[in-house]
Amino acid sequence: MKKEIQITVIDGQGGSLGRTLVKRIKKEFPDIFVLAIGTNSLATSAMLSSAPDAIATGENPVLVAARKSTIIIGALGIMIADALHGEITPKMALALGQSEAHKILIPISRCNTSIAGTEKIGMDNLIGNSIEIIRKELF
């Protein structure tokens, strides 16, 4: 049986990045299943307004999504234990790091981690680049 394609968007704090990602992904790929996972209820609530196919909150949904997703997308901090003000647990970071899903990480420098060379790229461009990576991965 062919595996269903699932894109998982993970976001924390206020959820604005996740909301924007879900909205763009659903616009570009309306037939692809999109799961939005908030690391807290505020982030989940923000992403709910962007109409994902499913939504969840917390550590266990991240652990399950790490096993089931085709693509996982979120801020760089989702891969770093204790990032996002402690919202990313070590179990979450490990599960995401070990996931066979293609990971698209957006280099937001709010988790005491920076990627050299990304300082001048705006959020709209980063999200646009992410959509193109999804397109190349899927088609």
N, C-alpha and C positions, 0 to 999 in steps of 0.2 A: 504494500500500500504506500502511495506517495505521501510524503510528509507535507502537511499544510504549511504554507508560508505564514510566519508570524513575526511582526515587527514589534518589539517591546521598547517603549519610551520610559525611561526612569528619570525622575526628577525629585528634588527635595526643596527645602526652604519655602519660597513662595510659589513655585510651580510655573512661573511665567515662561521659562525656556521650554518646559515640557508641553505647555499649552500651545505654544507657537509651533513646535515640532509636530505634534499630533495633527494640528490643523493643516499644515503644509503636506504632511505625508498622506492624509486622507484626501486632500485635493489632487495630489499627483498620482496616487495609487488607490483609487476608491474601492477596488475589489480585494485589497490586501487586508488581512485581519491585523488590527492595531490594538495592542494592550498597553494601557498607561498605568504605571505604578508610581505612586507617590511614596516618598519615604516618611511623610507625615500627612496628616489629614488636610492641612492647608494646601499642600502641593496637589494632593489627589483632587480636592475640590476645584482648584484652578484648571486642572486638566479635564475634568468632567465637562466643562463648558465647550471643549473643542470636539466633542462627540467621538471619542474612541469607541471601538467595538466592545471593549471590556475595560474595567478599571479596578484597581486594588490598592491596598495600602500596606506598607510594612515589610519586614524582613522575609517572612515565608513566601509571599508572592514573588519576591526577587529570586529566591532560591529555586522555586519551581520554574520561573521564566528562564533562568539560566540553562535549564535542561531542555526546554521546549522551543526556544526562540530560534528563528533563522537569523535575525538581525537584532542587536541590542544597541540603542542609541541614548546618549545622555552626556552630561558634563563630565569632564575628565575625572572629577572627584568620585564618581560612582565606583571607580576601580581602586580607591585608596581607603583603607580602613580608617575609621574615625573622622573622615572628611565630612564636609557639609555640617559643621558644628556637631559632629558625633552621630549624625543620622545614618552614616554608612557603617554598619557593623563589620567586624572582621570576617564573619561568615558570609556576608553579602559580597565583600570585595573578593574573597577567595572563590566563591561560586561564579562570579562574573569573570574573574581571571581564568578559571578553568573551563568556562563554557566553550563549546564548539561553535557558538554563534559568531557571526561576523560582528565585531564591535566597532561602532563609530563613536569616537570620543570628541566632544567639543571642548577646546582648550580655554575654559574659563578659569582665570587665575585667582579664584577666591578660596582655594583650599591649601594655601601655602605651597603650591606647586605651580611652576611656570614652564612653558615650552618655548624655548628660544625661537625667534622668528615669527611669532604669532601676534606680537604686540599691536600691530597696525591693522589687523583684520577685524572689521566690524561684525556684529552679531548677525546681521542680514546676510552677509557674505558667508559666514560660517554655516548658517542654516542652509543656504543655497548649495554650498559645497557638499553638505551632508546629504541633501536630496539627490545630488548627482552620484554620490557614492552608492546610495541605495539603488538607484536606477542601474548602475553598472553591475552591482551584485546580483540583482534579480533578473536582468535581461541580457 
